[in-house]
């Protein structure tokens, strides 16, 4: 299983990041330990959403979409409205 995930900064809630991994728990731990230069500045981070895929090609396409010009508004519309966002752990 490969996961596409979305995290946000606990303290700077407008700082979001979408990524892909085979080990979601370890990847979130890596982000919070500052091992990713893209997310290091606004740690700690919490998980907002994730989707599991059996097919790696489909997961890569979905992650690419989330990082695209049309994917960013999709994330904001569906995951980052204040009433909907509640952090959860893996």
Residue pairs with C-beta under 8 A, 6 or more apart in sequence:
1 22
1 52
1 53
1 54
2 20
2 21
2 22
2 52
2 53
2 54
2 55
2 56
2 59
3 20
3 21
3 22
3 24
3 50
3 51
3 52
3 53
3 59
4 18
4 19
4 20
4 50
4 51
4 53
4 59
4 62
4 63
4 66
5 18
5 19
5 20
5 21
5 24
5 27
5 28
5 47
5 49
5 50
5 51
6 16
6 17
6 18
6 47
6 48
6 49
6 50
6 66
6 75
6 79
7 16
7 17
7 19
7 28
7 31
7 39
7 45
7 46
7 47
7 48
8 14
8 15
8 16
8 17
8 45
8 46
8 48
8 80
8 85
9 15
9 16
9 42
9 43
9 44
9 45
10 43
10 44
10 45
10 46
10 87
11 42
11 44
12 42
13 80
13 85
15 42
16 48
16 75
16 80
17 31
17 38
17 39
17 45
18 63
18 66
18 67
18 71
18 75
19 27
19 63
20 59
20 60
20 63
21 27
24 47
24 50
24 90
25 90
28 45
28 47
28 90
30 36
31 39
31 43
31 45
32 43
32 44
32 45
34 40
34 43
39 45
46 87
46 88
46 89
47 87
47 88
47 89
47 90
48 79
48 80
48 85
48 87
49 79
50 90
51 59
51 62
53 59
53 62
64 71
65 71
65 74
66 72
66 74
66 75
78 84
79 85
